[in-house]
Amino acid sequence: MPTVALAVTDGVLHLELSLAIEVFGADLTHIADPWYSFSLCGPNTVQVGRFTIEPDHGLDHLARADTVIVPGWADTDQDPPAELVEAVRAAHEAGARVASLCTGAFILAAAGLLDGKRATTHWAHTRQLALRHPKITVDPDVLYVDNGSVLTSAGKAAAMDLCLHLVRLDHGSSIANKIARRLVVPPHRDGGQAQFIATPVPEPGNHPLADLFPWVLGRLDEPLTVEDLARRARMSSRHLGRHFKQVTGTTPLQWLHTQRIRHAQELLETTDNTVDAIATATGMGTATTLRRHFARTVGVPPDTYRRTFRSQARPGPRLGG
């Protein structure tokens, strides 16, 4: 019987904690038998938001599990407890598969488990993770990343995607789909599918690219190149790439692509503009190009996205009259 241990300490987030318990801690032997042997591991009584939790075992028990789940960490500006970091590291060294949900990636990063690896976390914290841990390749756009023995998920609902991915690995797609139907969630959103809310523009600050970002955002309909951005920033393309990595955690072209897709999302949500018009407004050129890149980045076609996320507010004016 596979064993799953969920790490709980003061400062973890209750939603991701609950999702993991619902998937791994519920009695689902009527769907798959044997199911998981599940335990909560933490130091004494734990306060999680407004909830008080009594762990089954201490944190040292994490090293006895086949899979260790680390839920979101509430205050990413604060270092996680050393005993939690050490217990997660020890579990991985003992052979456990370790998965973080949402900002739990900061705990895995503190344990050194993500060094030299690709990882993700909630989109609002990807830049912070990249700046604090430069040895990690932070992907701000995906739902989750599977490195084999170490896995990370994006924010909130993406935690469920990763939990179902683990079930799929352990029990197969059929069982994972049955669990998804029970929970009334999509049965399979691939890890490479994008988080629906794209990475925002970094906050204004005293850095070399502070004036470049608004300039670019005002010209998304133009065929901008890295050379155009470098010329505007008055630096070489190489130096531009280095500053972009430091400030945004990604490359100039990937950042520009993300902003075009983000703008397309906003137009799809708030206007009646045709896909052709939106393609022009976002610098994608043609509707075919926009559809290809939008589906690849967001995971669904523009028309499907519009039906799902259409704002209830009155649509804005149409482009081109």
Order of alpha helices (4+ residues) and beta strands (2+ residues): beta-alpha-beta-beta-beta-beta-alpha-beta-alpha-beta-alpha-beta-beta-beta-alpha-alpha-alpha-alpha-alpha-alpha-alpha-alpha-alpha
